[in-house]
Amino acid sequence: MSSPPSPHAQVVVDLGAIRHNVGRLRELVSEGRSQGPLAMVVVKADAYGHGMLPVARAARAAGADWLGVATGAEALALREAGDTGRILCWLAAPGADFTRLLEAEVDVSAYSVAQLDEIVSAAHETGRVARVQLKFDTGLSRGGAPRTEWSALADAARAAEQGGFVTVTGAWSHLACSDEPEHPANKAQVAAFEEALAVVARAGLVPEVRHLANSAGAILLPGTRYDLVRLGIAVYGLSPAPDVRTAEEVGLVPAMTVRGSVVLTKELAAGDGVSYGHTFVATEPLRVALVPMGYGDGIPRAASSTAQVLVGGARGRVLGRVCMDQFVVEAPAGEAGEDVVLFGPGTHGEPTATDWARWCGTINYEIVTRMGGRQTRVWVGDEAT
Ligand SMILES: *Cc1c(COP(=O)(O)O)cnc(C)c1O
């Protein structure tokens, strides 16, 4: 499955930052009211690369009312690790085994009448009342029932409720453009969500939670907060919309630091080419350092000759192509064996994951989520330690 870890490359996750961010976001979305919306912390994809179980524990300690995951397997892993709080999962293909999820008291999502039927069958089989959240597509054109099927889904859910097999615990949808608060799709999606909620009410359903907002919605669009906000990237201390509001402006602390030890340093002469294809050629004498991580560890190859690291107390640019296991950086002051920081909170001169995203033409979500290969992953700032 995973490669044996290297002692010379680490992903360090600060659980104190996770707890801080959950607290800060809860405060922000409640805007001084004593009772703000509930907070769901989204820990899918191994908590965006930060480690699902330690992050889930930190999030619960900081007051997460719900945990959110994509797959049923992720939900079951949380239960197996002892989490007893509310959990919602939202991605299942036809033929999925809902029985274990119902036995584990996980709330599941229904995108269609066919999927609801599968959930009802699992309820029959297990003798459990399924907790179901209906997902409506209000304009993302991804998961959820299309508008033409809203009534059919709500009516089928009400019938299943009356049959005693189902409790509809939620009605929800997902935003397409919340990182662009002025985008007209946001207003249109809120209007569509209101229509979906009216369909739900007409069917006689009274869901416990209605929710629409992800991190960007929760932070930038107060009108999308409803009863619960689904917080992902912001919990990890990164801004969902860095051009609109930076993490620092929101009061978030990046939780992940990726660091390693310099393997060796050397002096290049003018004319020396660096790494495969010699896409970088020194134009003057240059001191460089070798970093023991590559695309096999999640370092994007798109970082070639563009991203920066902190080495020997100074910023150095990646020189030439990122390889599978290693890459070369300029390091005027670096020494073999010393620390090289790829990204972190940005408080000691190192770049952030958001900087890396800009350099690599992607989003900070992808930078942190893809980290992990042979790095040793360590968690610091645990309350217990
Ligand atoms: C991943 C995800 C989220 C979290 O989104 P962020 O932008 O990271 O806050 C919320 N809801 C759903 C349905 C998701 O898939």
The ligand as a MOL file (V3000), in Angstrom:
LIG
                    3D

  0  0  0     0  0            999 V3000
M  V30 BEGIN CTAB
M  V30 COUNTS 15 15 0 0 0
M  V30 BEGIN ATOM
M  V30 1 C -15.2010 18.7300 0.1060 0
M  V30 2 C -16.5690 19.2160 0.3700 0
M  V30 3 C -16.8020 20.2530 1.2730 0
M  V30 4 C -15.7020 21.0790 1.8910 0
M  V30 5 O -15.3340 22.0660 0.9640 0
M  V30 6 P -14.2340 23.1790 1.3320 0
M  V30 7 O -14.2180 24.0620 0.1590 0
M  V30 8 O -12.9480 22.4450 1.5240 0
M  V30 9 O -14.7100 23.8260 2.5720 0
M  V30 10 C -18.1090 20.5760 1.5860 0
M  V30 11 N -19.1400 19.9040 1.0210 0
M  V30 12 C -18.9450 18.9160 0.1320 0
M  V30 13 C -20.1100 18.2400 -0.4690 0
M  V30 14 C -17.6690 18.5480 -0.2400 0
M  V30 15 O -17.4870 17.5680 -1.1440 0
M  V30 END ATOM
M  V30 BEGIN BOND
M  V30 1 1 1 2
M  V30 2 1 2 3
M  V30 3 2 2 14
M  V30 4 1 3 4
M  V30 5 2 3 10
M  V30 6 1 4 5
M  V30 7 1 5 6
M  V30 8 2 6 7
M  V30 9 1 6 8
M  V30 10 1 6 9
M  V30 11 1 10 11
M  V30 12 2 11 12
M  V30 13 1 12 13
M  V30 14 1 12 14
M  V30 15 1 14 15
M  V30 END BOND
M  V30 END CTAB
M  END
